[in-house]
Amino acid sequence: MRIPLIAGNWKMYKTIAETEQFFREFLPLVADSTHCEIAIAPPFTAITKAVKAARGSRVAISGQDVYWEKQGAFTGQVAAPMLAEAGCRFTIIGHSERRQYFAETDDTVNKKIRAALAAGLESIVCIGELLEQREAGQTEAVLRRQVDGGMAGLTAEQLTRIIIAYEPVWAIGTGRTATPDMAEEAHRFIRALAATRFGKEAAAGLRILYGGSVKPDNIKGLMAQPDIDGGLVGGASLDPRGFATIVNF
Ligand code: PGA
């Protein structure tokens, strides 16, 4: 049984004060939401406040990115043990915006997953094709390359602490969601791929989230698909009411 996970990725939004305000409004709305796990990934500066605000609730906190070294002269980076110490349970890795603007590659994704595992964090690993890749019929090849590169050398046991987020890049922040059928097709492909790499049992337990313009009015259709195990929500996670509606799909 895969427990659904609805995760909010705040990207570079919300101050510490806004984070506090969000939790004040959001927590009562999801107090009885035992049907799924809930996570929020605030900016680094607001993580400590979010952890404190969410204490005693069912909401877990996530980093948006992590660096693979434990410490050192790496200006601007944050290490996995630092996220763990701050109270994070998860970290997002390989988001398409990191790939697009900050030179993230499947190789750096792999290093970051290993660092997260070593620090006891669960990874939400993002993969997904560009519009031109989909139109050229390359979606499966892209997903295969990202899974094989990002997860290279990992064991089936380690896969239990990894969540994949399928996020077609053309659907992120565009208001253009993949239809539930399109998303399901990609999720089914990813699960079948995971089965060939990690075994059937590991693949059956792997949670695969959909991301890309998830909104209160499309989450239900997505969650009705057998291989969609939750959502990674950007823009719509910023509003406590809207995000609670998504959580309570
Ligand atoms: P969006 O972002 O929901 O705003 O499309 C999703 C994501 O980037 O994780």
py3Dmol code that shows the C-alpha trace and the ligand (Angstrom):
import py3Dmol

protein = """\
ATOM      1  CA  MET A   1       0.000   0.000   0.000  1.00  0.00           C
ATOM      2  CA  ARG A   2       1.458   3.317  -1.068  1.00  0.00           C
ATOM      3  CA  ILE A   3       0.410   6.196   1.182  1.00  0.00           C
ATOM      4  CA  PRO A   4      -0.238   9.301  -0.927  1.00  0.00           C
ATOM      5  CA  LEU A   5       2.055  12.292  -0.371  1.00  0.00           C
ATOM      6  CA  ILE A   6       1.061  15.853  -1.184  1.00  0.00           C
ATOM      7  CA  ALA A   7       4.088  18.134  -1.084  1.00  0.00           C
ATOM      8  CA  GLY A   8       4.208  21.895  -1.532  1.00  0.00           C
ATOM      9  CA  ASN A   9       7.261  23.473  -3.150  1.00  0.00           C
ATOM     10  CA  TRP A  10       7.304  27.134  -2.230  1.00  0.00           C
ATOM     11  CA  LYS A  11      10.296  27.948  -4.451  1.00  0.00           C
ATOM     12  CA  MET A  12      11.600  31.482  -3.701  1.00  0.00           C
ATOM     13  CA  TYR A  13       8.432  32.659  -1.992  1.00  0.00           C
ATOM     14  CA  LYS A  14       7.527  33.531   1.605  1.00  0.00           C
ATOM     15  CA  THR A  15       9.381  35.324   4.348  1.00  0.00           C
ATOM     16  CA  ILE A  16       9.610  33.969   7.891  1.00  0.00           C
ATOM     17  CA  ALA A  17       6.590  36.075   8.886  1.00  0.00           C
ATOM     18  CA  GLU A  18       4.580  34.793   5.907  1.00  0.00           C
ATOM     19  CA  THR A  19       5.557  31.229   6.786  1.00  0.00           C
ATOM     20  CA  GLU A  20       4.201  31.651  10.295  1.00  0.00           C
ATOM     21  CA  GLN A  21       0.976  33.110   8.918  1.00  0.00           C
ATOM     22  CA  PHE A  22       0.598  30.243   6.422  1.00  0.00           C
ATOM     23  CA  PHE A  23       0.877  27.566   9.095  1.00  0.00           C
ATOM     24  CA  ARG A  24      -1.581  29.367  11.346  1.00  0.00           C
ATOM     25  CA  GLU A  25      -4.211  29.169   8.604  1.00  0.00           C
ATOM     26  CA  PHE A  26      -3.212  25.841   7.055  1.00  0.00           C
ATOM     27  CA  LEU A  27      -2.827  23.472  10.019  1.00  0.00           C
ATOM     28  CA  PRO A  28      -6.454  23.579  11.244  1.00  0.00           C
ATOM     29  CA  LEU A  29      -7.606  22.801   7.678  1.00  0.00           C
ATOM     30  CA  VAL A  30      -5.584  19.568   7.505  1.00  0.00           C
ATOM     31  CA  ALA A  31      -5.801  18.480  11.141  1.00  0.00           C
ATOM     32  CA  ASP A  32      -7.967  15.475  10.211  1.00  0.00           C
ATOM     33  CA  SER A  33      -6.303  14.658   6.888  1.00  0.00           C
ATOM     34  CA  THR A  34      -5.063  11.184   7.771  1.00  0.00           C
ATOM     35  CA  HIS A  35      -5.509   9.801   4.243  1.00  0.00           C
ATOM     36  CA  CYS A  36      -2.162  11.179   3.061  1.00  0.00           C
ATOM     37  CA  GLU A  37       1.197  12.503   4.145  1.00  0.00           C
ATOM     38  CA  ILE A  38       1.813  16.228   3.800  1.00  0.00           C
ATOM     39  CA  ALA A  39       5.072  18.079   3.264  1.00  0.00           C
ATOM     40  CA  ILE A  40       6.099  21.667   2.670  1.00  0.00           C
ATOM     41  CA  ALA A  41       9.401  22.871   1.239  1.00  0.00           C
ATOM     42  CA  PRO A  42       9.975  26.492   2.296  1.00  0.00           C
ATOM     43  CA  PRO A  43      13.053  28.541   1.384  1.00  0.00           C
ATOM     44  CA  PHE A  44      16.068  27.708   3.576  1.00  0.00           C
ATOM     45  CA  THR A  45      15.624  30.837   5.701  1.00  0.00           C
ATOM     46  CA  ALA A  46      12.112  29.795   6.762  1.00  0.00           C
ATOM     47  CA  ILE A  47      12.804  26.103   7.467  1.00  0.00           C
ATOM     48  CA  THR A  48      13.415  26.504  11.192  1.00  0.00           C
ATOM     49  CA  LYS A  49      10.243  28.555  11.617  1.00  0.00           C
ATOM     50  CA  ALA A  50       8.263  26.020   9.547  1.00  0.00           C
ATOM     51  CA  VAL A  51       9.557  23.095  11.600  1.00  0.00           C
ATOM     52  CA  LYS A  52       8.579  24.883  14.787  1.00  0.00           C
ATOM     53  CA  ALA A  53       5.159  25.865  13.450  1.00  0.00           C
ATOM     54  CA  ALA A  54       4.431  22.327  12.209  1.00  0.00           C
ATOM     55  CA  ARG A  55       5.518  20.572  15.395  1.00  0.00           C
ATOM     56  CA  GLY A  56       2.785  18.278  16.699  1.00  0.00           C
ATOM     57  CA  SER A  57       0.987  18.351  13.326  1.00  0.00           C
ATOM     58  CA  ARG A  58       1.115  15.830  10.465  1.00  0.00           C
ATOM     59  CA  VAL A  59       3.026  18.222   8.212  1.00  0.00           C
ATOM     60  CA  ALA A  60       6.654  17.364   7.444  1.00  0.00           C
ATOM     61  CA  ILE A  61       9.209  19.892   6.236  1.00  0.00           C
ATOM     62  CA  SER A  62      11.471  19.511   3.214  1.00  0.00           C
ATOM     63  CA  GLY A  63      14.469  21.267   1.735  1.00  0.00           C
ATOM     64  CA  GLN A  64      14.203  22.464  -1.874  1.00  0.00           C
ATOM     65  CA  ASP A  65      17.765  21.418  -2.709  1.00  0.00           C
ATOM     66  CA  VAL A  66      20.833  20.091  -0.948  1.00  0.00           C
ATOM     67  CA  TYR A  67      24.576  19.941  -1.584  1.00  0.00           C
ATOM     68  CA  TRP A  68      26.453  16.646  -1.613  1.00  0.00           C
ATOM     69  CA  GLU A  69      29.430  17.530   0.603  1.00  0.00           C
ATOM     70  CA  LYS A  70      28.954  17.410   4.387  1.00  0.00           C
ATOM     71  CA  GLN A  71      30.748  20.715   4.953  1.00  0.00           C
ATOM     72  CA  GLY A  72      33.476  22.808   3.398  1.00  0.00           C
ATOM     73  CA  ALA A  73      34.288  25.936   1.428  1.00  0.00           C
ATOM     74  CA  PHE A  74      31.182  25.880  -0.795  1.00  0.00           C
ATOM     75  CA  THR A  75      29.728  29.353  -0.505  1.00  0.00           C
ATOM     76  CA  GLY A  76      25.972  29.425  -0.716  1.00  0.00           C
ATOM     77  CA  GLN A  77      25.404  25.689  -0.357  1.00  0.00           C
ATOM     78  CA  VAL A  78      23.512  23.842   2.380  1.00  0.00           C
ATOM     79  CA  ALA A  79      24.503  20.304   3.439  1.00  0.00           C
ATOM     80  CA  ALA A  80      22.198  17.340   4.051  1.00  0.00           C
ATOM     81  CA  PRO A  81      23.098  16.990   7.765  1.00  0.00           C
ATOM     82  CA  MET A  82      22.219  20.684   8.173  1.00  0.00           C
ATOM     83  CA  LEU A  83      18.750  20.096   6.724  1.00  0.00           C
ATOM     84  CA  ALA A  84      18.311  17.051   8.956  1.00  0.00           C
ATOM     85  CA  GLU A  85      19.418  19.002  12.024  1.00  0.00           C
ATOM     86  CA  ALA A  86      16.983  21.799  11.155  1.00  0.00           C
ATOM     87  CA  GLY A  87      14.203  19.217  11.308  1.00  0.00           C
ATOM     88  CA  CYS A  88      13.633  18.342   7.654  1.00  0.00           C
ATOM     89  CA  ARG A  89      12.355  14.891   6.763  1.00  0.00           C
ATOM     90  CA  PHE A  90      12.663  15.340   2.995  1.00  0.00           C
ATOM     91  CA  THR A  91      14.619  17.247   0.422  1.00  0.00           C
ATOM     92  CA  ILE A  92      13.666  17.928  -3.179  1.00  0.00           C
ATOM     93  CA  ILE A  93      16.473  17.040  -5.597  1.00  0.00           C
ATOM     94  CA  GLY A  94      16.853  17.738  -9.318  1.00  0.00           C
ATOM     95  CA  HIS A  95      13.926  20.106  -9.769  1.00  0.00           C
ATOM     96  CA  SER A  96      13.702  21.221 -13.395  1.00  0.00           C
ATOM     97  CA  GLU A  97      14.415  24.819 -12.364  1.00  0.00           C
ATOM     98  CA  ARG A  98      17.696  23.620 -10.808  1.00  0.00           C
ATOM     99  CA  ARG A  99      18.458  21.691 -13.997  1.00  0.00           C
ATOM    100  CA  GLN A 100      17.565  24.661 -16.200  1.00  0.00           C
ATOM    101  CA  TYR A 101      19.103  27.600 -14.300  1.00  0.00           C
ATOM    102  CA  PHE A 102      21.696  26.075 -11.962  1.00  0.00           C
ATOM    103  CA  ALA A 103      23.415  23.406 -14.046  1.00  0.00           C
ATOM    104  CA  GLU A 104      21.939  20.414 -12.208  1.00  0.00           C
ATOM    105  CA  THR A 105      22.698  17.161 -14.028  1.00  0.00           C
ATOM    106  CA  ASP A 106      21.777  13.516 -13.472  1.00  0.00           C
ATOM    107  CA  ASP A 107      25.270  13.081 -12.037  1.00  0.00           C
ATOM    108  CA  THR A 108      24.810  15.835  -9.418  1.00  0.00           C
ATOM    109  CA  VAL A 109      21.341  14.444  -8.685  1.00  0.00           C
ATOM    110  CA  ASN A 110      22.957  11.092  -7.919  1.00  0.00           C
ATOM    111  CA  LYS A 111      25.507  12.681  -5.562  1.00  0.00           C
ATOM    112  CA  LYS A 112      22.780  14.632  -3.780  1.00  0.00           C
ATOM    113  CA  ILE A 113      20.587  11.540  -3.315  1.00  0.00           C
ATOM    114  CA  ARG A 114      23.537   9.718  -1.740  1.00  0.00           C
ATOM    115  CA  ALA A 115      24.212  12.645   0.593  1.00  0.00           C
ATOM    116  CA  ALA A 116      20.538  12.806   1.566  1.00  0.00           C
ATOM    117  CA  LEU A 117      20.447   9.063   2.272  1.00  0.00           C
ATOM    118  CA  ALA A 118      23.556   9.320   4.427  1.00  0.00           C
ATOM    119  CA  ALA A 119      21.956  12.101   6.458  1.00  0.00           C
ATOM    120  CA  GLY A 120      18.720  10.147   6.924  1.00  0.00           C
ATOM    121  CA  LEU A 121      16.658  12.377   4.621  1.00  0.00           C
ATOM    122  CA  GLU A 122      14.126  11.074   2.122  1.00  0.00           C
ATOM    123  CA  SER A 123      14.589  12.454  -1.392  1.00  0.00           C
ATOM    124  CA  ILE A 124      11.884  13.770  -3.693  1.00  0.00           C
ATOM    125  CA  VAL A 125      13.658  13.354  -7.017  1.00  0.00           C
ATOM    126  CA  CYS A 126      12.230  15.339  -9.931  1.00  0.00           C
ATOM    127  CA  ILE A 127      12.321  14.124 -13.507  1.00  0.00           C
ATOM    128  CA  GLY A 128      10.444  15.184 -16.615  1.00  0.00           C
ATOM    129  CA  GLU A 129      10.710  16.049 -20.277  1.00  0.00           C
ATOM    130  CA  LEU A 130      10.773  19.423 -22.060  1.00  0.00           C
ATOM    131  CA  LEU A 131       8.004  20.301 -24.512  1.00  0.00           C
ATOM    132  CA  GLU A 132      10.254  19.784 -27.534  1.00  0.00           C
ATOM    133  CA  GLN A 133      11.301  16.389 -26.207  1.00  0.00           C
ATOM    134  CA  ARG A 134       7.663  15.316 -25.819  1.00  0.00           C
ATOM    135  CA  GLU A 135       6.829  16.590 -29.292  1.00  0.00           C
ATOM    136  CA  ALA A 136       9.811  14.699 -30.723  1.00  0.00           C
ATOM    137  CA  GLY A 137       8.575  11.466 -29.104  1.00  0.00           C
ATOM    138  CA  GLN A 138      11.533  11.380 -26.689  1.00  0.00           C
ATOM    139  CA  THR A 139       9.632  11.388 -23.381  1.00  0.00           C
ATOM    140  CA  GLU A 140      10.434   7.797 -22.428  1.00  0.00           C
ATOM    141  CA  ALA A 141      14.085   8.110 -23.470  1.00  0.00           C
ATOM    142  CA  VAL A 142      14.448  11.255 -21.335  1.00  0.00           C
ATOM    143  CA  LEU A 143      12.794   9.646 -18.308  1.00  0.00           C
ATOM    144  CA  ARG A 144      14.961   6.531 -18.719  1.00  0.00           C
ATOM    145  CA  ARG A 145      18.120   8.638 -18.862  1.00  0.00           C
ATOM    146  CA  GLN A 146      17.123  10.668 -15.791  1.00  0.00           C
ATOM    147  CA  VAL A 147      16.194   7.591 -13.740  1.00  0.00           C
ATOM    148  CA  ASP A 148      19.267   5.623 -14.771  1.00  0.00           C
ATOM    149  CA  GLY A 149      21.635   8.567 -14.244  1.00  0.00           C
ATOM    150  CA  GLY A 150      20.077   9.965 -11.085  1.00  0.00           C
ATOM    151  CA  MET A 151      19.614   6.593  -9.378  1.00  0.00           C
ATOM    152  CA  ALA A 152      22.778   4.948 -10.654  1.00  0.00           C
ATOM    153  CA  GLY A 153      24.195   2.387  -8.234  1.00  0.00           C
ATOM    154  CA  LEU A 154      21.395   2.693  -5.670  1.00  0.00           C
ATOM    155  CA  THR A 155      19.950  -0.428  -4.049  1.00  0.00           C
ATOM    156  CA  ALA A 156      16.323  -1.533  -3.732  1.00  0.00           C
ATOM    157  CA  GLU A 157      16.615  -0.851   0.002  1.00  0.00           C
ATOM    158  CA  GLN A 158      17.698   2.735  -0.692  1.00  0.00           C
ATOM    159  CA  LEU A 159      14.793   3.155  -3.103  1.00  0.00           C
ATOM    160  CA  THR A 160      12.412   2.880  -0.130  1.00  0.00           C
ATOM    161  CA  ARG A 161      13.671   6.341   0.937  1.00  0.00           C
ATOM    162  CA  ILE A 162      13.236   7.864  -2.496  1.00  0.00           C
ATOM    163  CA  ILE A 163      10.124   9.399  -4.001  1.00  0.00           C
ATOM    164  CA  ILE A 164      10.010  10.296  -7.668  1.00  0.00           C
ATOM    165  CA  ALA A 165       8.175  13.378  -8.873  1.00  0.00           C
ATOM    166  CA  TYR A 166       7.229  13.253 -12.543  1.00  0.00           C
ATOM    167  CA  GLU A 167       7.078  16.882 -13.619  1.00  0.00           C
ATOM    168  CA  PRO A 168       6.745  17.509 -17.341  1.00  0.00           C
ATOM    169  CA  VAL A 169       8.637  20.798 -17.692  1.00  0.00           C
ATOM    170  CA  TRP A 170       6.019  22.242 -20.054  1.00  0.00           C
ATOM    171  CA  ALA A 171       3.394  21.902 -17.309  1.00  0.00           C
ATOM    172  CA  ILE A 172       5.324  23.695 -14.545  1.00  0.00           C
ATOM    173  CA  GLY A 173       3.958  27.132 -13.735  1.00  0.00           C
ATOM    174  CA  THR A 174       2.195  27.302 -17.090  1.00  0.00           C
ATOM    175  CA  GLY A 175      -1.333  26.370 -16.063  1.00  0.00           C
ATOM    176  CA  ARG A 176      -1.058  23.599 -18.624  1.00  0.00           C
ATOM    177  CA  THR A 177      -1.437  20.305 -16.694  1.00  0.00           C
ATOM    178  CA  ALA A 178      -0.841  16.931 -18.211  1.00  0.00           C
ATOM    179  CA  THR A 179      -4.186  15.164 -18.493  1.00  0.00           C
ATOM    180  CA  PRO A 180      -4.640  12.375 -15.944  1.00  0.00           C
ATOM    181  CA  ASP A 181      -4.193   9.853 -18.787  1.00  0.00           C
ATOM    182  CA  MET A 182      -0.961  11.448 -19.986  1.00  0.00           C
ATOM    183  CA  ALA A 183       0.423  11.573 -16.458  1.00  0.00           C
ATOM    184  CA  GLU A 184      -0.644   7.992 -15.753  1.00  0.00           C
ATOM    185  CA  GLU A 185       1.098   6.800 -18.901  1.00  0.00           C
ATOM    186  CA  ALA A 186       4.372   8.381 -17.764  1.00  0.00           C
ATOM    187  CA  HIS A 187       3.963   7.114 -14.189  1.00  0.00           C
ATOM    188  CA  ARG A 188       3.301   3.573 -15.416  1.00  0.00           C
ATOM    189  CA  PHE A 189       6.413   3.781 -17.567  1.00  0.00           C
ATOM    190  CA  ILE A 190       8.532   4.998 -14.625  1.00  0.00           C
ATOM    191  CA  ARG A 191       7.244   2.211 -12.354  1.00  0.00           C
ATOM    192  CA  ALA A 192       7.920  -0.450 -14.998  1.00  0.00           C
ATOM    193  CA  LEU A 193      11.403   0.987 -15.464  1.00  0.00           C
ATOM    194  CA  ALA A 194      12.006   0.905 -11.706  1.00  0.00           C
ATOM    195  CA  ALA A 195      10.903  -2.750 -11.693  1.00  0.00           C
ATOM    196  CA  THR A 196      13.561  -3.688 -14.232  1.00  0.00           C
ATOM    197  CA  ARG A 197      16.244  -1.799 -12.270  1.00  0.00           C
ATOM    198  CA  PHE A 198      15.271  -2.486  -8.638  1.00  0.00           C
ATOM    199  CA  GLY A 199      12.864  -5.427  -8.773  1.00  0.00           C
ATOM    200  CA  LYS A 200       9.086  -5.703  -8.802  1.00  0.00           C
ATOM    201  CA  GLU A 201       8.588  -5.356  -5.073  1.00  0.00           C
ATOM    202  CA  ALA A 202      10.655  -2.177  -4.773  1.00  0.00           C
ATOM    203  CA  ALA A 203       8.850  -0.675  -7.772  1.00  0.00           C
ATOM    204  CA  ALA A 204       5.442  -1.553  -6.319  1.00  0.00           C
ATOM    205  CA  GLY A 205       6.337   0.386  -3.154  1.00  0.00           C
ATOM    206  CA  LEU A 206       7.811   3.391  -4.979  1.00  0.00           C
ATOM    207  CA  ARG A 207       5.778   6.555  -4.624  1.00  0.00           C
ATOM    208  CA  ILE A 208       5.555   8.591  -7.814  1.00  0.00           C
ATOM    209  CA  LEU A 209       4.140  12.105  -7.480  1.00  0.00           C
ATOM    210  CA  TYR A 210       2.817  14.201 -10.332  1.00  0.00           C
ATOM    211  CA  GLY A 211       3.877  17.850 -10.551  1.00  0.00           C
ATOM    212  CA  GLY A 212       3.067  20.659 -12.967  1.00  0.00           C
ATOM    213  CA  SER A 213       0.141  23.058 -12.461  1.00  0.00           C
ATOM    214  CA  VAL A 214      -1.602  20.893  -9.870  1.00  0.00           C
ATOM    215  CA  LYS A 215      -4.609  22.885  -8.667  1.00  0.00           C
ATOM    216  CA  PRO A 216      -7.619  22.313  -6.398  1.00  0.00           C
ATOM    217  CA  ASP A 217      -9.756  21.561  -9.467  1.00  0.00           C
ATOM    218  CA  ASN A 218      -7.522  18.959 -11.132  1.00  0.00           C
ATOM    219  CA  ILE A 219      -6.041  17.019  -8.199  1.00  0.00           C
ATOM    220  CA  LYS A 220      -8.976  14.601  -7.914  1.00  0.00           C
ATOM    221  CA  GLY A 221      -8.681  13.378 -11.492  1.00  0.00           C
ATOM    222  CA  LEU A 222      -4.940  12.921 -11.131  1.00  0.00           C
ATOM    223  CA  MET A 223      -5.227  11.046  -7.827  1.00  0.00           C
ATOM    224  CA  ALA A 224      -7.793   8.683  -9.345  1.00  0.00           C
ATOM    225  CA  GLN A 225      -5.045   7.194 -11.521  1.00  0.00           C
ATOM    226  CA  PRO A 226      -3.580   3.947 -10.176  1.00  0.00           C
ATOM    227  CA  ASP A 227       0.091   4.937 -10.514  1.00  0.00           C
ATOM    228  CA  ILE A 228      -0.199   8.538  -9.276  1.00  0.00           C
ATOM    229  CA  ASP A 229       0.687   8.551  -5.587  1.00  0.00           C
ATOM    230  CA  GLY A 230       0.481  12.229  -4.826  1.00  0.00           C
ATOM    231  CA  GLY A 231       1.439  15.665  -6.035  1.00  0.00           C
ATOM    232  CA  LEU A 232       4.334  18.103  -5.947  1.00  0.00           C
ATOM    233  CA  VAL A 233       2.595  21.457  -5.948  1.00  0.00           C
ATOM    234  CA  GLY A 234       4.280  24.779  -6.694  1.00  0.00           C
ATOM    235  CA  GLY A 235       2.158  27.902  -7.135  1.00  0.00           C
ATOM    236  CA  ALA A 236      -0.995  26.430  -5.622  1.00  0.00           C
ATOM    237  CA  SER A 237       0.820  25.501  -2.395  1.00  0.00           C
ATOM    238  CA  LEU A 238       1.337  29.154  -1.461  1.00  0.00           C
ATOM    239  CA  ASP A 239      -2.275  29.714  -0.478  1.00  0.00           C
ATOM    240  CA  PRO A 240      -3.239  27.851   2.715  1.00  0.00           C
ATOM    241  CA  ARG A 241      -6.877  27.320   1.695  1.00  0.00           C
ATOM    242  CA  GLY A 242      -6.079  26.231  -1.833  1.00  0.00           C
ATOM    243  CA  PHE A 243      -3.332  23.887  -0.699  1.00  0.00           C
ATOM    244  CA  ALA A 244      -5.576  22.415   1.992  1.00  0.00           C
ATOM    245  CA  THR A 245      -8.205  21.731  -0.700  1.00  0.00           C
ATOM    246  CA  ILE A 246      -5.548  19.883  -2.693  1.00  0.00           C
ATOM    247  CA  VAL A 247      -4.462  17.900   0.379  1.00  0.00           C
ATOM    248  CA  ASN A 248      -8.092  16.985   1.061  1.00  0.00           C
ATOM    249  CA  PHE A 249      -8.687  15.853  -2.514  1.00  0.00           C
TER     250      PHE A 249
END
"""
ligand_1 = """\
9
PGA
P 3.608 24.485 -10.345
O 5.082 23.961 -9.959
O 2.642 23.699 -9.495
O 3.608 25.937 -10.018
O 3.418 24.207 -11.809
C 5.321 22.612 -9.695
C 6.765 22.414 -9.350
O 7.611 23.113 -9.919
O 7.113 21.577 -8.475
"""
view = py3Dmol.view(width=600, height=400)
view.addModel(protein, "pdb")
view.setStyle({"model": 0}, {"cartoon": {"style": "trace"}})
view.addModel(ligand_1, "xyz")
view.setStyle({"model": 1}, {"stick": {}})
view.zoomTo()
view.show()
